[in-house]
Amino acid sequence: IMLSSVVIGAFTDRFRSYYMITLVLLVLGAFALAECGVSLDENRGGDVRWTMLAVSALLGPLLPVATELGVEMAYPLSENTVLVIL
């Protein structure tokens, strides 16, 4: 989770596209969760550990990116004020 947060955080800071990255993480995380549910079937033979790793890699960085999006949306306020409200 930490590695994906660092990578996605660096990408987000470079391109400043918080909203698009949040949407991409949510959609890909939903697909990964669906795959995790399918992997629970005994007949399929999928490995749940790899799908859970994908879910954590996609949904882990969502909180820092969403926090930065909230801070950017409420620019005149200080970052600490926005974080207390969230």
C-alpha positions as CSV (number, residue, x, y, z in Angstrom):
1,I,0.0,0.0,0.0
2,M,2.8,2.4,0.9
3,L,4.7,1.8,-2.4
4,S,1.6,2.4,-4.5
5,S,0.8,5.5,-2.4
6,V,4.2,6.9,-3.1
7,V,4.1,6.1,-6.9
8,I,0.5,7.4,-7.4
9,G,1.2,10.4,-5.1
10,A,4.3,11.4,-7.2
11,F,2.3,11.0,-10.4
12,T,-0.5,13.1,-8.9
13,D,1.8,15.9,-7.7
14,R,3.5,16.0,-11.1
15,F,0.3,16.3,-13.3
16,R,-2.1,17.9,-10.7
17,S,-5.0,15.9,-12.0
18,Y,-6.5,14.9,-8.7
19,Y,-10.1,14.4,-9.8
20,M,-9.2,12.1,-12.8
21,I,-6.8,10.0,-10.7
22,T,-9.5,9.6,-8.0
23,L,-12.0,8.4,-10.6
24,V,-9.5,6.0,-12.1
25,L,-8.6,4.6,-8.7
26,L,-12.3,4.1,-7.8
27,V,-13.2,2.4,-11.1
28,L,-10.2,0.1,-11.2
29,G,-10.7,-0.7,-7.5
30,A,-14.3,-1.7,-8.1
31,F,-13.1,-4.0,-10.9
32,A,-10.5,-5.5,-8.6
33,L,-13.1,-6.0,-5.9
34,A,-15.3,-7.8,-8.4
35,E,-12.4,-10.0,-9.4
36,C,-11.8,-10.7,-5.7
37,G,-15.4,-11.9,-5.3
38,V,-15.1,-14.1,-8.4
39,S,-11.8,-15.5,-7.1
40,L,-13.6,-16.8,-4.0
41,D,-15.4,-19.4,-6.2
42,E,-13.9,-22.9,-5.6
43,N,-14.3,-24.0,-9.2
44,R,-12.5,-21.1,-10.7
45,G,-9.2,-21.7,-8.9
46,G,-8.2,-18.1,-8.7
47,D,-5.8,-16.9,-6.0
48,V,-7.5,-14.5,-3.7
49,R,-4.2,-13.2,-2.3
50,W,-3.2,-11.6,-5.7
51,T,-6.5,-10.0,-6.1
52,M,-6.5,-8.6,-2.6
53,L,-3.0,-7.2,-3.3
54,A,-4.4,-5.5,-6.4
55,V,-7.3,-4.1,-4.4
56,S,-5.0,-2.7,-1.7
57,A,-2.6,-1.2,-4.4
58,L,-5.6,0.5,-6.1
59,L,-7.6,1.6,-3.0
60,G,-4.7,2.4,-0.7
61,P,-3.6,5.6,-2.3
62,L,-7.2,6.8,-2.6
63,L,-7.3,8.5,0.9
64,P,-4.2,10.8,0.3
65,V,-5.3,11.7,-3.2
66,A,-8.8,12.5,-2.0
67,T,-7.4,14.6,0.9
68,E,-5.2,16.6,-1.5
69,L,-8.3,17.1,-3.8
70,G,-10.2,18.5,-0.8
71,V,-7.3,20.8,0.1
72,E,-7.0,22.1,-3.5
73,M,-10.8,22.7,-3.7
74,A,-10.8,24.8,-0.6
75,Y,-7.7,26.8,-1.4
76,P,-8.2,30.0,0.6
77,L,-8.5,27.9,3.8
78,S,-5.4,26.4,5.4
79,E,-4.6,22.7,4.9
80,N,-5.2,22.0,8.6
81,T,-8.7,23.5,8.6
82,V,-9.6,21.4,5.6
83,L,-8.2,18.2,7.2
84,V,-10.2,18.8,10.4
85,I,-13.4,19.2,8.4
86,L,-12.8,16.0,6.4
